[in-house]
Amino acid sequence: MYSHISLILAEERAKDMRCAATRARRRKEARQARRAAHSPLGGATDISDAHQAPDSYEDFLCQTAQSAMREPTAAGRSHGQAVR
C-alpha cells in the first residue's frame, strides 16, 4: 500500500515540476516579448548579451563557458596581447 502512495506522490511531483517549467518558460517568453516591444530598435538592443543578467542558472553557465572560451590564452598574451 505504501508503494502505491509513493507512486502517486511521485506522479504528482512530476506533474507539478512540468507545470512549473511551463510557467517559467512562458514568463521568459513574455519578458522577452516585452523587451522587444519596448526596445527602440524592435528587439535589438545596444547592450550586448554578455552584459545582461541571465534568465536562469543554466543560461549563466552557458554564458560563463562562452566567455571563458573567448578569453585569450597564456600563449596569446605572451605575444603582446593585452589582458582584459
Helices and strands as residue ranges (DSSP letters): H 2-38, G 49-51, H 57-70, H 74-77
